[in-house]
Amino acid sequence: MAIYNSKKGKSDLIGFIGGYYSGIEGYRTSYNQAYNIYKHQIHIGENRLFFGHRNYFWEWYQTLNKEVFTNVIEPYIEKIKDDFGKGTKEAMETMRCLIETNFQYDLVAKKLFIHKNTVIFRRKKMEECLGVTIKSMREENLLFALILNRYEELESQT
């Protein structure tokens, strides 16, 4: 996690660095990780907050103010509702179960009494909707965790 603070009239130079990944696909994976950090920055006043790892997620989540939820997270939730329609609740339950089972599709299907292909379809549709890859142990899951937790908070209030 890094914090960017722009001084009056001056901008700091910001670089984004992905993690190290071996193999031929490593460079691409590192680039995608760095790009996603850039793409999913959150503006808080004059500061920008970037995430490259999931450490301290829950402590940070509790400190977010209403403006961040309203301007950053809730538009994603509305997009999910538009794309999934009446199936939003089931899709979000599937995604929660995927995260809790560390993406074991067979186990999710068994727990939710649905076919494994339905689990895969819902995950892929969610990825298309949000424009991120939702897989085990990836930084993109941080954004989705924010969305999922905010969705569940809003649903529990209704």
C-alpha positions in Angstrom: 0.0 0.0 0.0 1.4 3.4 -0.9 0.0 6.9 -0.4 0.5 9.6 -3.0 0.3 13.3 -1.8 0.4 16.0 -4.4 2.0 19.3 -3.2 0.6 22.6 -4.2 1.4 23.3 -7.8 3.7 20.2 -8.1 3.0 16.6 -8.9 5.0 13.7 -7.6 6.2 11.1 -10.1 4.4 7.9 -9.5 5.5 4.4 -10.7 3.5 1.2 -10.4 5.4 -2.0 -10.0 3.8 -5.5 -10.1 5.1 -8.5 -8.3 7.7 -10.9 -9.5 6.3 -13.9 -11.5 8.6 -16.5 -13.1 8.1 -18.0 -16.5 7.2 -16.6 -19.9 3.9 -15.1 -18.7 5.6 -13.5 -15.7 6.3 -10.1 -17.4 2.6 -9.9 -18.5 1.3 -10.8 -15.1 3.5 -8.2 -13.4 2.4 -5.5 -15.9 -1.3 -6.4 -15.4 -0.8 -6.2 -11.6 0.8 -2.8 -11.9 -1.8 -1.5 -14.3 -4.6 -2.7 -12.0 -3.1 -0.9 -9.1 -3.1 2.3 -11.2 -6.6 1.7 -12.5 -8.2 1.1 -9.1 -6.8 4.0 -7.1 -9.0 5.7 -4.6 -9.0 9.5 -4.2 -9.4 10.7 -0.6 -9.2 14.5 -0.6 -5.8 15.4 -2.1 -4.4 11.9 -1.4 -4.6 8.8 -3.5 -4.5 5.4 -2.1 -3.1 2.4 -4.0 -3.2 -1.2 -3.1 -0.8 -3.9 -4.2 -1.5 -6.5 -1.5 -4.4 -7.6 0.7 -2.7 -7.0 4.1 -4.6 -4.8 6.5 -7.7 -5.0 4.4 -10.2 -5.2 7.2 -8.6 -2.4 9.2 -8.6 -0.2 6.2 -12.1 -1.1 5.2 -13.5 0.1 8.5 -11.8 3.5 8.0 -13.5 4.2 4.7 -15.9 7.1 4.8 -19.3 7.3 3.2 -18.0 9.3 0.3 -15.6 6.6 -0.8 -18.4 4.0 -0.7 -20.8 6.3 -2.6 -18.4 7.4 -5.3 -16.2 4.4 -5.8 -17.8 1.1 -4.6 -21.5 1.6 -5.0 -21.3 2.4 -8.8 -19.8 -1.1 -9.2 -22.7 -2.5 -7.2 -25.2 -0.7 -9.5 -23.4 -2.1 -12.6 -23.6 -5.6 -11.1 -27.3 -5.1 -10.5 -27.8 -3.9 -14.0 -25.9 -6.9 -15.5 -27.4 -9.6 -13.3 -30.9 -8.2 -12.7 -33.0 -10.5 -10.5 -30.0 -12.9 -10.2 -27.8 -10.4 -8.4 -28.3 -12.0 -5.0 -27.5 -15.5 -6.2 -24.4 -14.2 -8.1 -23.1 -12.5 -5.0 -23.8 -15.5 -2.8 -21.8 -17.6 -5.4 -18.9 -15.2 -5.3 -18.8 -15.1 -1.5 -18.8 -18.9 -1.4 -16.0 -19.0 -4.0 -13.9 -16.7 -1.9 -14.6 -18.7 1.3 -13.8 -22.0 -0.4 -10.6 -20.7 -2.1 -12.2 -21.1 -5.5 -13.1 -24.8 -5.2 -15.8 -24.9 -7.8 -17.0 -28.4 -7.0 -17.4 -27.5 -3.3 -19.3 -24.3 -4.1 -21.6 -26.1 -6.4 -22.3 -28.7 -3.7 -22.9 -26.1 -1.0 -25.2 -24.0 -3.1 -27.0 -27.0 -4.8 -26.1 -25.7 -8.3 -24.1 -27.2 -11.2 -20.4 -26.5 -11.4 -20.8 -24.9 -14.8 -23.3 -22.4 -13.2 -20.5 -21.4 -10.7 -18.1 -20.9 -13.5 -20.6 -18.9 -15.6 -21.4 -16.6 -12.7 -17.7 -15.9 -12.0 -17.0 -15.2 -15.7 -20.0 -12.9 -16.0 -18.9 -11.1 -12.9 -15.4 -10.6 -14.3 -16.8 -9.3 -17.6 -19.1 -6.9 -15.6 -16.3 -5.5 -13.4 -13.4 -5.7 -15.9 -11.1 -7.6 -13.5 -10.1 -11.2 -13.1 -11.4 -12.8 -9.9 -9.2 -15.7 -9.0 -7.6 -17.1 -5.9 -4.8 -15.1 -4.4 -4.9 -12.1 -6.7 -4.8 -8.4 -6.0 -7.9 -7.8 -8.1 -9.8 -9.7 -5.4 -9.3 -6.7 -3.1 -11.5 -4.5 -5.3 -14.1 -7.3 -5.4 -13.9 -7.9 -1.7 -14.8 -4.2 -1.2 -17.7 -4.5 -3.6 -18.9 -7.7 -2.0 -18.7 -6.5 1.6 -20.5 -3.2 0.7 -23.2 -5.1 -1.2 -23.8 -7.3 1.8 -23.9 -4.3 4.2 -26.5 -2.6 2.0 -28.6 -5.7 1.7 -28.6 -6.3 5.4 -30.0 -2.7 5.9 -33.0 -3.4 3.7 
